[in-house]
Structures are given as structure tokens and as C-alpha cells.
């Protein structure tokens, strides 16, 4: 994909039918979410992958899980073998099968298996997985947030999905969503993966608004600062909506969006961790909303442990479409524009600064998205460590005696400081 000259041009390019089968999506109507859900199952000989994937919940704790997955027939996944419009679905299905091969079985529930899982894959999975990931423009085979969540979520109520998978972003809430291909089939999986979808649905208006921001900053004029203020307040509201969505992932059993911390730790989030030698698995640090706001507020410091991790994920988890978009947002240098008003337009400066700082606070403040994220993640990690989840998507080893959830609180705070310090 050629590097675009403007945000608006990039969105138009990404919205074209010719870009539909490339990794990721960016459209005005659906933001960074896929423009359609409920991808049709793979057809022809590749339906064999679907048949085993449909059995994943029953195989999760079976002794013969690896044998069943390894028994798949060797199938090619080149352009002559697998149509372009099935590549995204194939990346999802093969990624789920690969992680299930590594993680399934009762033995893998125990600490020793979490600490030391084999990195082998049957050729019947490894070779086509590498091929479909290359076709998507990735450097290597690995399960991304696109595969695990965005291209693997559908609606539980058929009336909310059109015949071609069309849907309304406002309907994308946890209660309406479910994995198209579940791995465990438990409520923790349904709520947690659907929450990622709902959270990023909150960022949808930002695609249109940032294209407008680029235009306003280029054209200037006496009313430019008012429009910049309006767009920043829209950004702050998007962050608040995402925060509200994140709060809905609840450890309370009487909640309709209950995500059992023990079930979560013993199944889904242990399952997402690949063995050493593979790219980092899907993580909240790879979610588009986070990278979008980092670019908007002008984050340049990535010295924290999680900052370094986020930069690593940028290369392995974010689609090229998203990386280009975020680079263009960063190049706007909104923070520099706001600071420049202090001399060029002092009367307008205060209002724009207030709006800018509100966006920073709504994203990174104590009650903002990252502040709420810190509290919830630390609580879930605490339970997870106690019940034996001793490895994160970053491959960090954790042990109960180290109380590493408190250490993680410090890492999360350090990463937040790299953002909150950007307030003007």
C-alpha cells in the first residue's frame, strides 16, 4: 500500500473495495473495526480447518486435542488455492488452531506447562498460517488482535447483521456480541473479546473528526481554534465512552457482563500467549484506540517497560493501514499547534489548551481510560497470578511470591506518566 499524503486520502484508499481483503480496516462508518462481520466459513478443501475449529471448546481439556489438530490434511494457502476474500478468515482459524495446539490439554493448565510450552507446530498448520499472514502483509505468522477479536466477532442476534455482514456500530455492545469461532465457549471469553470490540467502537467518530482536524489545521482562519476545540472535545468524549465500556467487564457474578477472573486467567488469557520464538500475542496494548490517542496527544516518550512493549507490538500487531493512519495523526503535531497559539493568538489559547488537556485527561487521567485500565488490570492480574497464570503476552514470568500485580501497577503508572505529562 503506497504511503498516503493525507488522512482523508488514506481513509478513502482503505475504504475502497480493493483494500477490503488487506489486513485491518479504516472507514468513516466503522472506524478501526471491520466494515462487515460474520465472515462466511472457509469453503472447499479448506473447510477441514473450520471443522476442527468448531470442535475447539470440546477439545480444550481433552488429552487427545493435539492429536486431533495435528491430523489436519496438508493444504496450500497461496492465491491459486485460497481466494483473497477468505484470507482474513483463514488467518483467524489457523491462528486459533495454532494457539490451541500449544495450549490445549489438562497438563497445560499447570504452572510447568505455562512456563514451558513447546514451540512446534504441525506442518499442516504452520505452513498455511505463514502463507496467509504473508498475504496479509505481515512479516511472520502470529495471532493478532485483528484475527482473535475484530475478524472473529459476530452478533448473537441475527437481526443485527445484514446479509453481507453489515452492522451498525452503535449496536456493537458486549451483550449483542459473541466470538464467531469460540475457543473455550465460556462467558469469560464472550465478555472479554466482545469488550475489545465495544471499546474500539467508541473511537469510530475519530476517523471523520481527525480528517476534519487535518483540514482545519492546514487552512487556518479566524474560526479554526473553535473547530479544533470541538474536535478535541469529541476525542475526550470518545475516550470517556471507551472507559465506560471497559468498566463493564465485571468481576461480579450478578452482572450481565460478568467475566470470571479465575476462568479468565485459567483459560483465555493464558491461551493467548505463544511460545518463545513467535511474535507477541494479542494484547490490550495493541488496541487501536490506545495508539490513536498516543498519536493525537503527541506521545514521544516510550522509555517505560510498557512503552517499549507498545512499540514492539506496533510492528507485529498493528496492520499497516493503522500504522500509516497513526503516523499521519502524529505528523499533525497537534500539541505543537496548541502551544503555538500562546503567542500567535493568546485570547484563543486558553480555550484550546483546556480542550486539549481534557482529551489527555479523558484518555490517561486517574478517571480516564488508562486510569481505569490500571485498576481493573491489576485486580484481574492479582487473581490470575494467585490461580497460576504465570505468563503474560509479553512472555514475562510471574510468580505468586513476587506479588507481580503490584509491580505491574507501577509499570502501568510509568506508562501513564508518559502521557499525562503531555498536558499543557
LUMBATI-463878 format. One record per residue (C-alpha): y negated, x negated, z negated. Coordinates in nm, 3 decimals. Layout:
// residues N
R         v         u         w
R         Y         X         Z
...
// end
This chain:
// residues 424
R         v         u         w
R     0.000     0.000     0.000
R    -0.335    -0.159     0.101
R    -0.585    -0.211    -0.178
R    -0.842     0.073    -0.164
R    -1.220     0.041    -0.155
R    -1.296     0.330    -0.389
R    -1.134     0.558    -0.643
R    -1.182     0.860    -0.418
R    -1.027     0.681    -0.122
R    -0.733     0.570    -0.333
R    -0.670     0.924    -0.458
R    -0.677     1.056    -0.101
R    -0.431     0.786     0.007
R    -0.199     0.859    -0.286
R    -0.217     1.234    -0.219
R    -0.104     1.201     0.142
R     0.246     1.317     0.234
R     0.322     0.960     0.348
R     0.282     0.841    -0.013
R     0.492     1.116    -0.170
R     0.809     0.904    -0.185
R     0.642     0.587    -0.317
R     0.655     0.501    -0.687
R     0.424     0.712    -0.903
R     0.173     0.981    -0.818
R    -0.203     1.031    -0.839
R    -0.354     1.361    -0.731
R    -0.654     1.567    -0.835
R    -0.438     1.868    -0.926
R    -0.174     1.687    -1.130
R    -0.335     1.361    -1.236
R    -0.072     1.096    -1.300
R     0.211     1.347    -1.320
R     0.438     1.418    -1.022
R     0.298     1.671    -0.780
R     0.631     1.858    -0.793
R     0.914     1.883    -1.046
R     1.277     1.987    -1.027
R     1.378     1.735    -0.761
R     1.691     1.855    -0.578
R     2.014     1.678    -0.677
R     2.136     1.398    -0.457
R     2.348     1.513    -0.167
R     2.636     1.384     0.043
R     2.836     1.095    -0.095
R     2.560     1.021    -0.349
R     2.641     1.348    -0.523
R     2.906     1.141    -0.705
R     2.624     0.988    -0.913
R     2.500     1.335    -1.001
R     2.844     1.448    -1.108
R     2.880     1.170    -1.365
R     2.518     1.205    -1.477
R     2.580     1.573    -1.550
R     2.853     1.464    -1.793
R     2.634     1.225    -1.995
R     2.592     1.447    -2.304
R     2.969     1.487    -2.338
R     3.022     1.113    -2.286
R     2.757     0.995    -2.534
R     3.001     0.923    -2.816
R     3.323     0.903    -2.617
R     3.538     0.591    -2.624
R     3.601     0.621    -2.251
R     3.233     0.653    -2.150
R     3.210     0.307    -1.993
R     3.535     0.360    -1.802
R     3.411     0.689    -1.653
R     3.077     0.539    -1.546
R     3.239     0.223    -1.410
R     3.476     0.433    -1.198
R     3.196     0.544    -0.966
R     3.257     0.467    -0.598
R     3.055     0.182    -0.443
R     2.777     0.344    -0.240
R     2.497     0.189    -0.038
R     2.137     0.296    -0.101
R     1.949     0.149     0.194
R     1.725     0.355     0.427
R     2.019     0.428     0.657
R     2.228     0.558     0.365
R     1.985     0.735     0.132
R     1.687     0.938     0.264
R     1.340     0.839     0.144
R     1.290     1.174    -0.028
R     1.591     1.107    -0.252
R     1.494     0.757    -0.370
R     1.299     0.869    -0.678
R     1.583     1.094    -0.786
R     1.831     0.811    -0.729
R     1.621     0.573    -0.941
R     1.629     0.826    -1.224
R     2.000     0.899    -1.204
R     2.106     0.534    -1.167
R     1.871     0.426    -1.447
R     2.020     0.686    -1.680
R     2.372     0.578    -1.587
R     2.290     0.209    -1.643
R     2.145     0.262    -1.991
R     2.430     0.495    -2.079
R     2.683     0.233    -1.972
R     2.518    -0.017    -2.207
R     2.465     0.217    -2.499
R     2.728     0.491    -2.498
R     3.025     0.495    -2.734
R     3.065     0.524    -3.110
R     3.066     0.145    -3.161
R     2.718     0.124    -3.014
R     2.582     0.337    -3.297
R     2.629     0.048    -3.537
R     2.395    -0.238    -3.613
R     2.607    -0.504    -3.446
R     2.603    -0.313    -3.119
R     2.228    -0.256    -3.138
R     2.176    -0.626    -3.189
R     2.411    -0.749    -2.922
R     2.486    -0.526    -2.625
R     2.646    -0.666    -2.310
R     2.425    -0.712    -2.006
R     2.694    -0.647    -1.745
R     2.679    -0.350    -1.512
R     2.948    -0.232    -1.271
R     2.855    -0.327    -0.913
R     2.873     0.042    -0.823
R     2.561     0.094    -1.038
R     2.388    -0.243    -1.029
R     2.369    -0.290    -0.652
R     2.232     0.053    -0.552
R     1.999     0.053    -0.855
R     1.847    -0.274    -0.738
R     1.813    -0.133    -0.388
R     1.635     0.190    -0.482
R     1.398     0.003    -0.716
R     1.308    -0.234    -0.433
R     1.244     0.063    -0.207
R     1.002     0.196    -0.467
R     0.812    -0.134    -0.460
R     0.937    -0.278    -0.788
R     1.023    -0.642    -0.845
R     1.355    -0.572    -1.017
R     1.585    -0.296    -1.137
R     1.478    -0.129    -1.457
R     1.430     0.215    -1.610
R     1.062     0.312    -1.619
R     0.869     0.596    -1.776
R     0.844     0.743    -1.427
R     1.223     0.756    -1.400
R     1.303     0.861    -1.754
R     1.032     1.124    -1.803
R     0.795     1.207    -1.519
R     1.061     1.235    -1.248
R     1.317     1.379    -1.488
R     1.132     1.674    -1.639
R     1.152     2.031    -1.523
R     1.062     2.369    -1.666
R     1.302     2.564    -1.883
R     1.161     2.892    -1.748
R     1.232     2.921    -1.373
R     0.929     3.143    -1.316
R     0.701     2.846    -1.387
R     0.835     2.643    -1.093
R     0.782     2.731    -0.728
R     1.045     2.693    -0.454
R     0.920     2.342    -0.366
R     0.885     2.233    -0.730
R     0.517     2.323    -0.754
R     0.379     2.397    -1.101
R     0.057     2.438    -1.297
R    -0.045     2.152    -1.527
R    -0.162     2.398    -1.791
R     0.199     2.524    -1.822
R     0.326     2.173    -1.896
R     0.377     2.206    -2.272
R     0.673     2.097    -2.480
R     0.815     2.447    -2.523
R     0.828     2.502    -2.146
R     0.983     2.168    -2.052
R     1.323     2.001    -2.063
R     1.494     1.699    -1.906
R     1.638     1.773    -1.564
R     1.923     1.528    -1.636
R     1.965     1.511    -2.015
R     2.129     1.206    -2.168
R     2.221     1.345    -2.509
R     2.115     1.706    -2.471
R     1.975     1.725    -2.824
R     1.643     1.870    -2.934
R     1.500     1.527    -3.016
R     1.541     1.430    -2.651
R     1.389     1.755    -2.524
R     1.084     1.737    -2.751
R     1.016     1.365    -2.723
R     1.042     1.337    -2.345
R     0.853     1.663    -2.290
R     0.576     1.539    -2.520
R     0.512     1.245    -2.287
R     0.464     1.494    -2.006
R     0.231     1.718    -2.207
R     0.026     1.423    -2.335
R    -0.038     1.292    -1.986
R    -0.112     1.639    -1.856
R    -0.421     1.618    -2.077
R    -0.550     1.329    -1.863
R    -0.537     1.527    -1.538
R    -0.911     1.613    -1.522
R    -0.992     1.242    -1.545
R    -0.884     1.174    -1.187
R    -1.152     1.403    -1.043
R    -1.411     1.304    -1.304
R    -1.371     0.930    -1.251
R    -1.414     0.969    -0.877
R    -1.737     1.153    -0.959
R    -1.836     0.879    -1.206
R    -1.798     0.615    -0.937
R    -2.025     0.815    -0.705
R    -2.291     0.869    -0.972
R    -2.297     0.504    -1.074
R    -2.336     0.396    -0.710
R    -2.606     0.646    -0.618
R    -2.807     0.643    -0.942
R    -3.108     0.871    -0.957
R    -3.303     1.034    -1.238
R    -3.018     1.264    -1.343
R    -2.743     1.004    -1.332
R    -2.735     0.940    -1.705
R    -2.684     1.311    -1.776
R    -2.387     1.322    -1.541
R    -2.243     1.005    -1.696
R    -2.279     1.167    -2.038
R    -2.098     1.479    -1.918
R    -1.809     1.277    -1.774
R    -1.774     1.073    -2.093
R    -1.760     1.392    -2.297
R    -1.489     1.524    -2.064
R    -1.298     1.199    -2.125
R    -1.336     1.244    -2.501
R    -1.204     1.600    -2.475
R    -0.904     1.479    -2.272
R    -0.825     1.226    -2.544
R    -0.853     1.497    -2.811
R    -0.619     1.725    -2.615
R    -0.368     1.439    -2.582
R    -0.396     1.378    -2.957
R    -0.326     1.744    -3.029
R    -0.021     1.727    -2.804
R     0.105     1.413    -2.977
R     0.068     1.573    -3.319
R     0.307     1.844    -3.206
R     0.603     1.601    -3.214
R     0.704     1.718    -3.559
R     0.948     1.587    -3.824
R     0.951     1.934    -3.984
R     1.271     2.125    -3.922
R     1.090     2.461    -3.919
R     0.869     2.357    -3.629
R     0.933     2.482    -3.275
R     0.868     2.123    -3.162
R     1.093     1.961    -3.423
R     1.200     1.606    -3.336
R     1.451     1.493    -3.597
R     1.358     1.132    -3.690
R     1.720     1.040    -3.764
R     1.856     1.196    -3.445
R     1.569     1.036    -3.251
R     1.643     0.692    -3.392
R     2.022     0.703    -3.362
R     2.028     0.828    -3.005
R     1.736     0.843    -2.767
R     1.509     0.554    -2.860
R     1.796     0.314    -2.918
R     1.935     0.418    -2.580
R     1.609     0.323    -2.403
R     1.644    -0.047    -2.495
R     1.804    -0.256    -2.219
R     1.987    -0.582    -2.287
R     1.803    -0.915    -2.260
R     1.751    -1.022    -1.902
R     1.627    -0.682    -1.787
R     1.265    -0.559    -1.780
R     1.143    -0.388    -2.093
R     1.248    -0.025    -2.109
R     1.018     0.278    -2.111
R     0.761     0.271    -2.391
R     0.460     0.466    -2.508
R     0.258     0.153    -2.434
R     0.323     0.218    -2.065
R     0.189     0.571    -2.065
R    -0.085     0.621    -1.802
R    -0.331     0.776    -2.047
R    -0.343     0.456    -2.254
R    -0.405     0.226    -1.958
R    -0.661     0.469    -1.816
R    -0.872     0.468    -2.130
R    -0.840     0.093    -2.176
R    -0.985     0.052    -1.827
R    -1.258     0.311    -1.881
R    -1.396     0.167    -2.206
R    -1.372    -0.189    -2.074
R    -1.100    -0.343    -2.284
R    -1.069    -0.713    -2.205
R    -0.901    -0.842    -2.520
R    -0.523    -0.842    -2.516
R    -0.466    -1.105    -2.783
R    -0.276    -0.880    -3.024
R     0.102    -0.869    -3.016
R     0.095    -0.521    -2.868
R    -0.184    -0.622    -2.630
R     0.039    -0.892    -2.484
R     0.321    -0.637    -2.470
R     0.098    -0.387    -2.287
R     0.012    -0.647    -2.027
R     0.381    -0.721    -1.977
R     0.453    -0.352    -1.931
R     0.173    -0.324    -1.677
R     0.374    -0.539    -1.438
R     0.716    -0.385    -1.498
R     0.647    -0.021    -1.588
R     0.332     0.094    -1.409
R     0.358     0.200    -1.044
R     0.133     0.011    -0.803
R    -0.063     0.330    -0.741
R    -0.158     0.346    -1.108
R    -0.238    -0.023    -1.139
R    -0.477    -0.004    -0.843
R    -0.647     0.302    -0.988
R    -0.694     0.145    -1.329
R    -0.827    -0.176    -1.174
R    -1.087     0.025    -0.984
R    -1.188     0.206    -1.303
R    -1.226    -0.126    -1.484
R    -1.434    -0.264    -1.196
R    -1.688     0.014    -1.250
R    -1.790    -0.172    -1.567
R    -1.900     0.147    -1.737
R    -1.965    -0.034    -2.063
R    -2.197    -0.277    -1.884
R    -2.376     0.014    -1.718
R    -2.433     0.184    -2.053
R    -2.553    -0.135    -2.220
R    -2.789    -0.199    -1.928
R    -2.971     0.128    -1.993
R    -3.116    -0.015    -2.316
R    -3.378    -0.199    -2.110
R    -3.386    -0.004    -1.786
R    -3.404     0.345    -1.941
R    -3.444     0.329    -2.321
R    -3.506     0.703    -2.353
R    -3.175     0.780    -2.188
R    -2.983     0.501    -2.356
R    -2.920     0.675    -2.689
R    -2.759     0.982    -2.534
R    -2.528     0.781    -2.309
R    -2.431     0.546    -2.593
R    -2.344     0.844    -2.811
R    -2.120     0.988    -2.538
R    -1.957     0.650    -2.470
R    -1.884     0.594    -2.838
R    -1.743     0.944    -2.868
R    -1.496     0.862    -2.591
R    -1.399     0.539    -2.767
R    -1.354     0.721    -3.096
R    -1.153     1.007    -2.945
R    -0.917     0.751    -2.796
R    -0.897     0.473    -3.056
R    -1.062     0.605    -3.374
R    -0.888     0.692    -3.700
R    -0.856     1.056    -3.595
R    -0.826     0.971    -3.227
R    -0.518     0.933    -3.012
R    -0.431     0.579    -3.122
R    -0.509     0.652    -3.487
R    -0.273     0.949    -3.491
R    -0.022     0.746    -3.289
R    -0.024     0.475    -3.556
R     0.051     0.717    -3.838
R     0.325     0.905    -3.656
R     0.493     0.599    -3.508
R     0.502     0.419    -3.842
R     0.660     0.721    -4.010
R     0.925     0.758    -3.742
R     0.990     0.383    -3.735
R     1.036     0.381    -4.110
R     1.311     0.643    -4.091
R     1.457     0.477    -3.782
R     1.483     0.135    -3.945
R     1.650     0.279    -4.253
R     1.919     0.453    -4.046
R     1.988     0.145    -3.836
R     1.758     0.138    -3.536
R     1.702    -0.235    -3.546
R     1.566    -0.296    -3.198
R     1.262    -0.174    -3.007
R     1.189    -0.157    -2.638
R     1.024    -0.497    -2.682
R     1.363    -0.637    -2.790
R     1.222    -0.719    -3.136
R     1.489    -0.744    -3.403
R     1.408    -0.544    -3.716
R     1.589    -0.522    -4.046
R     1.560    -0.289    -4.342
R     1.482    -0.567    -4.588
R     1.177    -0.669    -4.387
R     1.015    -0.321    -4.405
R     0.909    -0.385    -4.050
R     0.749    -0.045    -4.010
R     0.466    -0.172    -4.233
R     0.439    -0.483    -4.017
R     0.419    -0.258    -3.712
R     0.131    -0.072    -3.877
R    -0.061    -0.400    -3.883
R     0.020    -0.468    -3.517
R    -0.094    -0.121    -3.416
R    -0.416    -0.164    -3.613
R    -0.485    -0.500    -3.447
R    -0.442    -0.341    -3.105
R    -0.675    -0.055    -3.207
R    -0.936    -0.307    -3.323
R    -0.940    -0.450    -2.971
R    -1.061    -0.105    -2.858
R    -1.279     0.023    -3.141
R    -1.479    -0.300    -3.124
R    -1.597    -0.188    -2.781
R    -1.820     0.082    -2.928
R    -2.184     0.007    -2.850
// end
